[in-house]
Amino acid sequence: MGRLSLIFAALLMLSAISLVTARFQSRQLFVESERIAAKARELDTDWRRLQLERAELARHARIDEAAREDLGMIASSPDRTLYIKGASPVAKPTSPSEAAAPAGGQP
């Protein structure tokens, strides 16, 4: 009976140590989980702030203002617009003798 009591006492101690270890690990995991969740919330807030900042920076009115004030640009008007006509395409030779002839009309 004494031996059996010692075995049960040892098992009880092992069980208690195991329980304490499991609870400690559970608390550590909970703290880590909360830390990660807080970091995720912080990153989400930063992401939303950056999205708003990007939208603000991409506004046409802001770009127009920066072009006018910082770069000294002005809006173009029809009287200041210069139109360039493209060159007409080169005529393809119609006969083999025209293809062999050098440019300028000299043989």
FENHUPE-V613043 format. One record per helix or strand. SS is the DSSP state (helix for helix, strand for strand). FROM is the first residue (numbers start at 0). TO is the last residue. If there is no record, write none. Layout:
BEGIN
ss & from & to
SS & FROM & TO
SS & FROM & TO
END
This chain:
BEGIN
ss & from & to
helix & 1 & 56
helix & 59 & 68
helix & 77 & 79
helix & 95 & 99
END
